[in-house]
């Protein structure tokens, strides 16, 4: 099954991000990552929430906002 990242949001430090993905079947999921200096700036998976699937991008975003409050704050600053 293929998926495409439709939204990637970094926190204000640039050290954490969340990716919301849309799958071929129209389902949405998300994962969180961090970037550590010792990893030469590569993103490392922190939490894989992709076992929980959402019927719409809106539902996935709402779940992200609940689990990661910094995301809503970051989007308000855009």
PyMOL Python script that loads the backbone (N, CA, C, O; Angstrom):
from pymol import cmd

cmd.read_pdbstr("""\
ATOM      1  N   UNK A   1       0.843  -1.179   0.000  1.00  0.00           N
ATOM      2  CA  UNK A   1       0.000   0.000   0.000  1.00  0.00           C
ATOM      3  C   UNK A   1       0.887   1.239   0.000  1.00  0.00           C
ATOM      4  O   UNK A   1       1.802   1.360   0.814  1.00  0.00           O
ATOM      5  N   UNK A   2       0.609   2.141  -0.906  1.00  0.00           N
ATOM      6  CA  UNK A   2       1.377   3.375  -0.998  1.00  0.00           C
ATOM      7  C   UNK A   2       0.720   4.464  -0.164  1.00  0.00           C
ATOM      8  O   UNK A   2      -0.483   4.440   0.099  1.00  0.00           O
ATOM      9  N   UNK A   3       1.560   5.429   0.248  1.00  0.00           N
ATOM     10  CA  UNK A   3       1.047   6.577   0.976  1.00  0.00           C
ATOM     11  C   UNK A   3       1.871   7.789   0.591  1.00  0.00           C
ATOM     12  O   UNK A   3       2.997   7.671   0.107  1.00  0.00           O
ATOM     13  N   UNK A   4       1.291   8.949   0.812  1.00  0.00           N
ATOM     14  CA  UNK A   4       1.981  10.198   0.520  1.00  0.00           C
ATOM     15  C   UNK A   4       1.826  11.119   1.719  1.00  0.00           C
ATOM     16  O   UNK A   4       0.733  11.265   2.266  1.00  0.00           O
ATOM     17  N   UNK A   5       2.930  11.736   2.122  1.00  0.00           N
ATOM     18  CA  UNK A   5       2.869  12.718   3.194  1.00  0.00           C
ATOM     19  C   UNK A   5       2.194  13.960   2.622  1.00  0.00           C
ATOM     20  O   UNK A   5       2.669  14.550   1.652  1.00  0.00           O
ATOM     21  N   UNK A   6       1.079  14.348   3.237  1.00  0.00           N
ATOM     22  CA  UNK A   6       0.338  15.517   2.743  1.00  0.00           C
ATOM     23  C   UNK A   6       0.594  16.755   3.601  1.00  0.00           C
ATOM     24  O   UNK A   6       0.308  17.877   3.185  1.00  0.00           O
ATOM     25  N   UNK A   7       1.137  16.540   4.804  1.00  0.00           N
ATOM     26  CA  UNK A   7       1.437  17.668   5.677  1.00  0.00           C
ATOM     27  C   UNK A   7       2.554  17.268   6.627  1.00  0.00           C
ATOM     28  O   UNK A   7       2.476  16.234   7.289  1.00  0.00           O
ATOM     29  N   UNK A   8       3.584  18.085   6.689  1.00  0.00           N
ATOM     30  CA  UNK A   8       4.699  17.866   7.607  1.00  0.00           C
ATOM     31  C   UNK A   8       4.902  19.154   8.391  1.00  0.00           C
ATOM     32  O   UNK A   8       5.159  20.210   7.812  1.00  0.00           O
ATOM     33  N   UNK A   9       4.786  19.062   9.713  1.00  0.00           N
ATOM     34  CA  UNK A   9       4.846  20.244  10.563  1.00  0.00           C
ATOM     35  C   UNK A   9       5.995  20.092  11.548  1.00  0.00           C
ATOM     36  O   UNK A   9       6.053  19.125  12.307  1.00  0.00           O
ATOM     37  N   UNK A  10       6.914  21.061  11.527  1.00  0.00           N
ATOM     38  CA  UNK A  10       8.017  21.082  12.488  1.00  0.00           C
ATOM     39  C   UNK A  10       7.676  22.010  13.633  1.00  0.00           C
ATOM     40  O   UNK A  10       6.947  22.986  13.455  1.00  0.00           O
ATOM     41  N   UNK A  11       8.212  21.700  14.828  1.00  0.00           N
ATOM     42  CA  UNK A  11       8.038  22.614  15.946  1.00  0.00           C
ATOM     43  C   UNK A  11       8.963  23.810  15.759  1.00  0.00           C
ATOM     44  O   UNK A  11       9.768  23.842  14.828  1.00  0.00           O
ATOM     45  N   UNK A  12       8.846  24.788  16.644  1.00  0.00           N
ATOM     46  CA  UNK A  12       9.602  26.034  16.487  1.00  0.00           C
ATOM     47  C   UNK A  12      11.107  25.837  16.599  1.00  0.00           C
ATOM     48  O   UNK A  12      11.872  26.681  16.132  1.00  0.00           O
ATOM     49  N   UNK A  13      11.553  24.728  17.213  1.00  0.00           N
ATOM     50  CA  UNK A  13      12.986  24.473  17.334  1.00  0.00           C
ATOM     51  C   UNK A  13      13.551  23.756  16.107  1.00  0.00           C
ATOM     52  O   UNK A  13      14.764  23.725  15.898  1.00  0.00           O
ATOM     53  N   UNK A  14      12.651  23.178  15.295  1.00  0.00           N
ATOM     54  CA  UNK A  14      13.111  22.397  14.149  1.00  0.00           C
ATOM     55  C   UNK A  14      13.630  21.026  14.529  1.00  0.00           C
ATOM     56  O   UNK A  14      14.257  20.345  13.717  1.00  0.00           O
ATOM     57  N   UNK A  15      13.369  20.619  15.769  1.00  0.00           N
ATOM     58  CA  UNK A  15      13.877  19.340  16.258  1.00  0.00           C
ATOM     59  C   UNK A  15      12.815  18.241  16.299  1.00  0.00           C
ATOM     60  O   UNK A  15      13.149  17.066  16.449  1.00  0.00           O
ATOM     61  N   UNK A  16      11.544  18.612  16.169  1.00  0.00           N
ATOM     62  CA  UNK A  16      10.450  17.643  16.192  1.00  0.00           C
ATOM     63  C   UNK A  16       9.509  17.936  15.031  1.00  0.00           C
ATOM     64  O   UNK A  16       9.330  19.087  14.633  1.00  0.00           O
ATOM     65  N   UNK A  17       8.915  16.882  14.499  1.00  0.00           N
ATOM     66  CA  UNK A  17       7.921  17.087  13.451  1.00  0.00           C
ATOM     67  C   UNK A  17       6.900  15.967  13.488  1.00  0.00           C
ATOM     68  O   UNK A  17       7.120  14.906  14.072  1.00  0.00           O
ATOM     69  N   UNK A  18       5.781  16.239  12.849  1.00  0.00           N
ATOM     70  CA  UNK A  18       4.733  15.241  12.660  1.00  0.00           C
ATOM     71  C   UNK A  18       4.395  15.225  11.176  1.00  0.00           C
ATOM     72  O   UNK A  18       4.281  16.275  10.543  1.00  0.00           O
ATOM     73  N   UNK A  19       4.236  14.034  10.632  1.00  0.00           N
ATOM     74  CA  UNK A  19       3.843  13.860   9.241  1.00  0.00           C
ATOM     75  C   UNK A  19       2.467  13.219   9.197  1.00  0.00           C
ATOM     76  O   UNK A  19       2.248  12.164   9.793  1.00  0.00           O
ATOM     77  N   UNK A  20       1.542  13.853   8.493  1.00  0.00           N
ATOM     78  CA  UNK A  20       0.236  13.262   8.236  1.00  0.00           C
ATOM     79  C   UNK A  20       0.283  12.704   6.820  1.00  0.00           C
ATOM     80  O   UNK A  20       0.667  13.398   5.878  1.00  0.00           O
ATOM     81  N   UNK A  21      -0.112  11.450   6.683  1.00  0.00           N
ATOM     82  CA  UNK A  21      -0.058  10.767   5.385  1.00  0.00           C
ATOM     83  C   UNK A  21      -1.435  10.331   4.932  1.00  0.00           C
ATOM     84  O   UNK A  21      -2.307  10.006   5.738  1.00  0.00           O
ATOM     85  N   UNK A  22      -1.610  10.335   3.604  1.00  0.00           N
ATOM     86  CA  UNK A  22      -2.825   9.791   2.996  1.00  0.00           C
ATOM     87  C   UNK A  22      -2.438   8.519   2.261  1.00  0.00           C
ATOM     88  O   UNK A  22      -1.483   8.508   1.484  1.00  0.00           O
ATOM     89  N   UNK A  23      -3.175   7.456   2.507  1.00  0.00           N
ATOM     90  CA  UNK A  23      -2.908   6.166   1.891  1.00  0.00           C
ATOM     91  C   UNK A  23      -3.769   5.996   0.640  1.00  0.00           C
ATOM     92  O   UNK A  23      -4.760   6.703   0.456  1.00  0.00           O
ATOM     93  N   UNK A  24      -3.381   5.058  -0.209  1.00  0.00           N
ATOM     94  CA  UNK A  24      -4.101   4.793  -1.459  1.00  0.00           C
ATOM     95  C   UNK A  24      -5.593   4.529  -1.243  1.00  0.00           C
ATOM     96  O   UNK A  24      -6.419   4.847  -2.098  1.00  0.00           O
ATOM     97  N   UNK A  25      -5.920   3.951  -0.103  1.00  0.00           N
ATOM     98  CA  UNK A  25      -7.323   3.617   0.169  1.00  0.00           C
ATOM     99  C   UNK A  25      -8.107   4.798   0.757  1.00  0.00           C
ATOM    100  O   UNK A  25      -9.262   4.640   1.153  1.00  0.00           O
ATOM    101  N   UNK A  26      -7.473   5.993   0.815  1.00  0.00           N
ATOM    102  CA  UNK A  26      -8.149   7.182   1.297  1.00  0.00           C
ATOM    103  C   UNK A  26      -8.096   7.378   2.802  1.00  0.00           C
ATOM    104  O   UNK A  26      -8.685   8.324   3.326  1.00  0.00           O
ATOM    105  N   UNK A  27      -7.404   6.504   3.493  1.00  0.00           N
ATOM    106  CA  UNK A  27      -7.263   6.577   4.952  1.00  0.00           C
ATOM    107  C   UNK A  27      -6.064   7.455   5.303  1.00  0.00           C
ATOM    108  O   UNK A  27      -5.095   7.518   4.546  1.00  0.00           O
ATOM    109  N   UNK A  28      -6.128   8.128   6.443  1.00  0.00           N
ATOM    110  CA  UNK A  28      -5.065   9.028   6.904  1.00  0.00           C
ATOM    111  C   UNK A  28      -4.443   8.492   8.192  1.00  0.00           C
ATOM    112  O   UNK A  28      -5.131   7.913   9.033  1.00  0.00           O
ATOM    113  N   UNK A  29      -3.131   8.694   8.335  1.00  0.00           N
ATOM    114  CA  UNK A  29      -2.391   8.297   9.534  1.00  0.00           C
ATOM    115  C   UNK A  29      -1.348   9.366   9.833  1.00  0.00           C
ATOM    116  O   UNK A  29      -1.153  10.294   9.047  1.00  0.00           O
ATOM    117  N   UNK A  30      -0.671   9.228  10.988  1.00  0.00           N
ATOM    118  CA  UNK A  30       0.425  10.150  11.270  1.00  0.00           C
ATOM    119  C   UNK A  30       1.504   9.494  12.118  1.00  0.00           C
ATOM    120  O   UNK A  30       1.271   8.503  12.809  1.00  0.00           O
ATOM    121  N   UNK A  31       2.704  10.089  12.039  1.00  0.00           N
ATOM    122  CA  UNK A  31       3.885   9.648  12.789  1.00  0.00           C
ATOM    123  C   UNK A  31       4.631  10.878  13.289  1.00  0.00           C
ATOM    124  O   UNK A  31       4.540  11.951  12.691  1.00  0.00           O
ATOM    125  N   UNK A  32       5.368  10.724  14.385  1.00  0.00           N
ATOM    126  CA  UNK A  32       6.195  11.815  14.893  1.00  0.00           C
ATOM    127  C   UNK A  32       7.670  11.444  14.797  1.00  0.00           C
ATOM    128  O   UNK A  32       8.049  10.277  14.899  1.00  0.00           O
ATOM    129  N   UNK A  33       8.491  12.475  14.596  1.00  0.00           N
ATOM    130  CA  UNK A  33       9.935  12.297  14.412  1.00  0.00           C
ATOM    131  C   UNK A  33      10.699  13.346  15.214  1.00  0.00           C
ATOM    132  O   UNK A  33      10.145  14.374  15.605  1.00  0.00           O
ATOM    133  N   UNK A  34      11.969  13.071  15.451  1.00  0.00           N
ATOM    134  CA  UNK A  34      12.856  14.063  16.061  1.00  0.00           C
ATOM    135  C   UNK A  34      14.171  14.066  15.289  1.00  0.00           C
ATOM    136  O   UNK A  34      14.519  13.102  14.607  1.00  0.00           O
ATOM    137  N   UNK A  35      14.882  15.168  15.415  1.00  0.00           N
ATOM    138  CA  UNK A  35      16.167  15.343  14.738  1.00  0.00           C
ATOM    139  C   UNK A  35      17.200  15.666  15.810  1.00  0.00           C
ATOM    140  O   UNK A  35      17.090  16.686  16.491  1.00  0.00           O
ATOM    141  N   UNK A  36      18.192  14.814  15.962  1.00  0.00           N
ATOM    142  CA  UNK A  36      19.239  15.020  16.958  1.00  0.00           C
ATOM    143  C   UNK A  36      20.549  15.381  16.278  1.00  0.00           C
ATOM    144  O   UNK A  36      20.880  14.820  15.233  1.00  0.00           O
ATOM    145  N   UNK A  37      21.301  16.313  16.859  1.00  0.00           N
ATOM    146  CA  UNK A  37      22.577  16.720  16.254  1.00  0.00           C
ATOM    147  C   UNK A  37      23.521  15.537  15.995  1.00  0.00           C
ATOM    148  O   UNK A  37      24.214  15.500  14.978  1.00  0.00           O
ATOM    149  N   UNK A  38      23.540  14.585  16.913  1.00  0.00           N
ATOM    150  CA  UNK A  38      24.454  13.446  16.747  1.00  0.00           C
ATOM    151  C   UNK A  38      24.045  12.524  15.603  1.00  0.00           C
ATOM    152  O   UNK A  38      24.828  11.670  15.188  1.00  0.00           O
ATOM    153  N   UNK A  39      22.829  12.687  15.089  1.00  0.00           N
ATOM    154  CA  UNK A  39      22.370  11.909  13.948  1.00  0.00           C
ATOM    155  C   UNK A  39      22.560  12.658  12.628  1.00  0.00           C
ATOM    156  O   UNK A  39      21.992  12.280  11.603  1.00  0.00           O
ATOM    157  N   UNK A  40      23.364  13.723  12.661  1.00  0.00           N
ATOM    158  CA  UNK A  40      23.683  14.515  11.483  1.00  0.00           C
ATOM    159  C   UNK A  40      22.431  15.082  10.803  1.00  0.00           C
ATOM    160  O   UNK A  40      22.373  15.179   9.577  1.00  0.00           O
ATOM    161  N   UNK A  41      21.437  15.452  11.605  1.00  0.00           N
ATOM    162  CA  UNK A  41      20.241  16.085  11.073  1.00  0.00           C
ATOM    163  C   UNK A  41      19.225  15.156  10.450  1.00  0.00           C
ATOM    164  O   UNK A  41      18.269  15.623   9.830  1.00  0.00           O
ATOM    165  N   UNK A  42      19.400  13.861  10.596  1.00  0.00           N
ATOM    166  CA  UNK A  42      18.436  12.905  10.044  1.00  0.00           C
ATOM    167  C   UNK A  42      17.249  12.778  10.994  1.00  0.00           C
ATOM    168  O   UNK A  42      17.409  12.837  12.213  1.00  0.00           O
ATOM    169  N   UNK A  43      16.064  12.603  10.429  1.00  0.00           N
ATOM    170  CA  UNK A  43      14.863  12.416  11.233  1.00  0.00           C
ATOM    171  C   UNK A  43      14.799  10.983  11.747  1.00  0.00           C
ATOM    172  O   UNK A  43      15.048  10.029  11.010  1.00  0.00           O
ATOM    173  N   UNK A  44      14.455  10.853  13.043  1.00  0.00           N
ATOM    174  CA  UNK A  44      14.318   9.554  13.687  1.00  0.00           C
ATOM    175  C   UNK A  44      12.871   9.385  14.131  1.00  0.00           C
ATOM    176  O   UNK A  44      12.307  10.274  14.770  1.00  0.00           O
ATOM    177  N   UNK A  45      12.274   8.257  13.799  1.00  0.00           N
ATOM    178  CA  UNK A  45      10.902   7.983  14.213  1.00  0.00           C
ATOM    179  C   UNK A  45      10.828   7.935  15.731  1.00  0.00           C
ATOM    180  O   UNK A  45      11.612   7.240  16.377  1.00  0.00           O
ATOM    181  N   UNK A  46       9.884   8.675  16.295  1.00  0.00           N
ATOM    182  CA  UNK A  46       9.674   8.689  17.747  1.00  0.00           C
ATOM    183  C   UNK A  46       8.447   7.861  18.093  1.00  0.00           C
ATOM    184  O   UNK A  46       8.519   6.948  18.916  1.00  0.00           O
ATOM    185  N   UNK A  47       7.321   8.180  17.465  1.00  0.00           N
ATOM    186  CA  UNK A  47       6.083   7.461  17.738  1.00  0.00           C
ATOM    187  C   UNK A  47       5.347   7.207  16.429  1.00  0.00           C
ATOM    188  O   UNK A  47       5.146   8.113  15.621  1.00  0.00           O
ATOM    189  N   UNK A  48       4.955   5.960  16.243  1.00  0.00           N
ATOM    190  CA  UNK A  48       4.227   5.570  15.045  1.00  0.00           C
ATOM    191  C   UNK A  48       2.752   5.388  15.412  1.00  0.00           C
ATOM    192  O   UNK A  48       2.364   4.372  15.990  1.00  0.00           O
ATOM    193  N   UNK A  49       1.944   6.381  15.068  1.00  0.00           N
ATOM    194  CA  UNK A  49       0.515   6.320  15.336  1.00  0.00           C
ATOM    195  C   UNK A  49      -0.253   5.722  14.164  1.00  0.00           C
ATOM    196  O   UNK A  49      -1.482   5.802  14.138  1.00  0.00           O
ATOM    197  N   UNK A  50       0.430   5.131  13.204  1.00  0.00           N
ATOM    198  CA  UNK A  50      -0.231   4.709  11.968  1.00  0.00           C
ATOM    199  C   UNK A  50      -1.126   3.482  12.117  1.00  0.00           C
ATOM    200  O   UNK A  50      -1.829   3.124  11.172  1.00  0.00           O
ATOM    201  N   UNK A  51      -1.117   2.838  13.262  1.00  0.00           N
ATOM    202  CA  UNK A  51      -2.069   1.738  13.460  1.00  0.00           C
ATOM    203  C   UNK A  51      -3.484   2.283  13.657  1.00  0.00           C
ATOM    204  O   UNK A  51      -4.469   1.587  13.407  1.00  0.00           O
ATOM    205  N   UNK A  52      -3.573   3.529  14.106  1.00  0.00           N
ATOM    206  CA  UNK A  52      -4.864   4.193  14.214  1.00  0.00           C
ATOM    207  C   UNK A  52      -5.093   4.938  12.910  1.00  0.00           C
ATOM    208  O   UNK A  52      -4.286   5.775  12.506  1.00  0.00           O
ATOM    209  N   UNK A  53      -6.198   4.625  12.264  1.00  0.00           N
ATOM    210  CA  UNK A  53      -6.457   5.165  10.934  1.00  0.00           C
ATOM    211  C   UNK A  53      -7.666   6.096  10.991  1.00  0.00           C
ATOM    212  O   UNK A  53      -8.597   5.878  11.767  1.00  0.00           O
ATOM    213  N   UNK A  54      -7.637   7.125  10.167  1.00  0.00           N
ATOM    214  CA  UNK A  54      -8.677   8.148  10.178  1.00  0.00           C
ATOM    215  C   UNK A  54      -9.311   8.263   8.801  1.00  0.00           C
ATOM    216  O   UNK A  54      -8.639   8.142   7.777  1.00  0.00           O
ATOM    217  N   UNK A  55     -10.619   8.498   8.797  1.00  0.00           N
ATOM    218  CA  UNK A  55     -11.372   8.543   7.548  1.00  0.00           C
ATOM    219  C   UNK A  55     -11.162   9.831   6.767  1.00  0.00           C
ATOM    220  O   UNK A  55     -11.422   9.881   5.565  1.00  0.00           O
ATOM    221  N   UNK A  56     -10.690  10.880   7.451  1.00  0.00           N
ATOM    222  CA  UNK A  56     -10.497  12.161   6.762  1.00  0.00           C
ATOM    223  C   UNK A  56      -9.247  12.858   7.298  1.00  0.00           C
ATOM    224  O   UNK A  56      -8.752  12.542   8.379  1.00  0.00           O
ATOM    225  N   UNK A  57      -8.753  13.814   6.512  1.00  0.00           N
ATOM    226  CA  UNK A  57      -7.616  14.620   6.964  1.00  0.00           C
ATOM    227  C   UNK A  57      -8.016  15.398   8.216  1.00  0.00           C
ATOM    228  O   UNK A  57      -7.216  15.540   9.141  1.00  0.00           O
ATOM    229  N   UNK A  58      -9.224  15.892   8.247  1.00  0.00           N
ATOM    230  CA  UNK A  58      -9.714  16.634   9.413  1.00  0.00           C
ATOM    231  C   UNK A  58      -9.640  15.774  10.679  1.00  0.00           C
ATOM    232  O   UNK A  58      -9.185  16.244  11.722  1.00  0.00           O
ATOM    233  N   UNK A  59     -10.085  14.520  10.591  1.00  0.00           N
ATOM    234  CA  UNK A  59     -10.042  13.630  11.754  1.00  0.00           C
ATOM    235  C   UNK A  59      -8.605  13.360  12.189  1.00  0.00           C
ATOM    236  O   UNK A  59      -8.313  13.311  13.384  1.00  0.00           O
ATOM    237  N   UNK A  60      -7.714  13.186  11.227  1.00  0.00           N
ATOM    238  CA  UNK A  60      -6.303  12.954  11.555  1.00  0.00           C
ATOM    239  C   UNK A  60      -5.710  14.179  12.234  1.00  0.00           C
ATOM    240  O   UNK A  60      -4.979  14.052  13.216  1.00  0.00           O
ATOM    241  N   UNK A  61      -6.019  15.370  11.716  1.00  0.00           N
ATOM    242  CA  UNK A  61      -5.513  16.601  12.333  1.00  0.00           C
ATOM    243  C   UNK A  61      -6.021  16.753  13.764  1.00  0.00           C
ATOM    244  O   UNK A  61      -5.264  17.133  14.657  1.00  0.00           O
ATOM    245  N   UNK A  62      -7.294  16.458  13.980  1.00  0.00           N
ATOM    246  CA  UNK A  62      -7.857  16.559  15.332  1.00  0.00           C
ATOM    247  C   UNK A  62      -7.118  15.634  16.293  1.00  0.00           C
ATOM    248  O   UNK A  62      -6.833  16.014  17.429  1.00  0.00           O
ATOM    249  N   UNK A  63      -6.809  14.422  15.842  1.00  0.00           N
ATOM    250  CA  UNK A  63      -6.066  13.476  16.679  1.00  0.00           C
ATOM    251  C   UNK A  63      -4.659  13.996  16.966  1.00  0.00           C
ATOM    252  O   UNK A  63      -4.158  13.867  18.083  1.00  0.00           O
ATOM    253  N   UNK A  64      -4.024  14.584  15.950  1.00  0.00           N
ATOM    254  CA  UNK A  64      -2.694  15.163  16.145  1.00  0.00           C
ATOM    255  C   UNK A  64      -2.764  16.274  17.190  1.00  0.00           C
ATOM    256  O   UNK A  64      -1.921  16.334  18.085  1.00  0.00           O
ATOM    257  N   UNK A  65      -3.762  17.154  17.085  1.00  0.00           N
ATOM    258  CA  UNK A  65      -3.903  18.264  18.034  1.00  0.00           C
ATOM    259  C   UNK A  65      -4.074  17.752  19.465  1.00  0.00           C
ATOM    260  O   UNK A  65      -3.552  18.349  20.407  1.00  0.00           O
ATOM    261  N   UNK A  66      -4.804  16.651  19.627  1.00  0.00           N
ATOM    262  CA  UNK A  66      -5.031  16.086  20.962  1.00  0.00           C
ATOM    263  C   UNK A  66      -3.762  15.465  21.532  1.00  0.00           C
ATOM    264  O   UNK A  66      -3.460  15.638  22.712  1.00  0.00           O
ATOM    265  N   UNK A  67      -3.028  14.754  20.709  1.00  0.00           N
ATOM    266  CA  UNK A  67      -1.831  14.056  21.182  1.00  0.00           C
ATOM    267  C   UNK A  67      -0.601  14.954  21.238  1.00  0.00           C
ATOM    268  O   UNK A  67       0.301  14.720  22.042  1.00  0.00           O
ATOM    269  N   UNK A  68      -0.557  15.986  20.386  1.00  0.00           N
ATOM    270  CA  UNK A  68       0.613  16.857  20.269  1.00  0.00           C
ATOM    271  C   UNK A  68       0.169  18.318  20.288  1.00  0.00           C
ATOM    272  O   UNK A  68       0.073  18.941  19.231  1.00  0.00           O
ATOM    273  N   UNK A  69      -0.102  18.873  21.463  1.00  0.00           N
ATOM    274  CA  UNK A  69      -0.616  20.250  21.545  1.00  0.00           C
ATOM    275  C   UNK A  69       0.255  21.292  20.839  1.00  0.00           C
ATOM    276  O   UNK A  69      -0.264  22.315  20.393  1.00  0.00           O
ATOM    277  N   UNK A  70       1.548  21.060  20.729  1.00  0.00           N
ATOM    278  CA  UNK A  70       2.425  22.035  20.087  1.00  0.00           C
ATOM    279  C   UNK A  70       2.081  22.223  18.611  1.00  0.00           C
ATOM    280  O   UNK A  70       2.380  23.270  18.036  1.00  0.00           O
ATOM    281  N   UNK A  71       1.455  21.219  17.994  1.00  0.00           N
ATOM    282  CA  UNK A  71       1.149  21.322  16.568  1.00  0.00           C
ATOM    283  C   UNK A  71       0.116  22.414  16.310  1.00  0.00           C
ATOM    284  O   UNK A  71       0.280  23.214  15.388  1.00  0.00           O
ATOM    285  N   UNK A  72      -0.939  22.457  17.109  1.00  0.00           N
ATOM    286  CA  UNK A  72      -1.967  23.498  16.930  1.00  0.00           C
ATOM    287  C   UNK A  72      -1.333  24.881  17.116  1.00  0.00           C
ATOM    288  O   UNK A  72      -1.602  25.807  16.351  1.00  0.00           O
ATOM    289  N   UNK A  73      -0.489  25.004  18.143  1.00  0.00           N
ATOM    290  CA  UNK A  73       0.202  26.293  18.389  1.00  0.00           C
ATOM    291  C   UNK A  73       1.079  26.666  17.213  1.00  0.00           C
ATOM    292  O   UNK A  73       1.105  27.828  16.808  1.00  0.00           O
ATOM    293  N   UNK A  74       1.791  25.715  16.664  1.00  0.00           N
ATOM    294  CA  UNK A  74       2.689  25.977  15.535  1.00  0.00           C
ATOM    295  C   UNK A  74       1.899  26.415  14.317  1.00  0.00           C
ATOM    296  O   UNK A  74       2.315  27.336  13.614  1.00  0.00           O
ATOM    297  N   UNK A  75       0.775  25.781  14.053  1.00  0.00           N
ATOM    298  CA  UNK A  75      -0.038  26.145  12.892  1.00  0.00           C
ATOM    299  C   UNK A  75      -0.641  27.530  13.048  1.00  0.00           C
ATOM    300  O   UNK A  75      -0.832  28.232  12.055  1.00  0.00           O
ATOM    301  N   UNK A  76      -0.941  27.933  14.266  1.00  0.00           N
ATOM    302  CA  UNK A  76      -1.474  29.265  14.503  1.00  0.00           C
ATOM    303  C   UNK A  76      -0.428  30.338  14.220  1.00  0.00           C
ATOM    304  O   UNK A  76      -0.767  31.477  13.900  1.00  0.00           O
ATOM    305  N   UNK A  77       0.842  29.966  14.341  1.00  0.00           N
ATOM    306  CA  UNK A  77       1.942  30.918  14.102  1.00  0.00           C
ATOM    307  C   UNK A  77       2.320  31.027  12.624  1.00  0.00           C
ATOM    308  O   UNK A  77       3.121  31.889  12.265  1.00  0.00           O
ATOM    309  N   UNK A  78       1.760  30.169  11.753  1.00  0.00           N
ATOM    310  CA  UNK A  78       2.095  30.201  10.330  1.00  0.00           C
ATOM    311  C   UNK A  78       1.413  31.335   9.654  1.00  0.00           C
ATOM    312  O   UNK A  78       1.576  31.523   8.448  1.00  0.00           O
TER     313      UNK A  78
END
""", "prot")
cmd.dss("prot")
cmd.show_as("cartoon", "prot")
cmd.util.cbc("prot")
cmd.orient("prot")
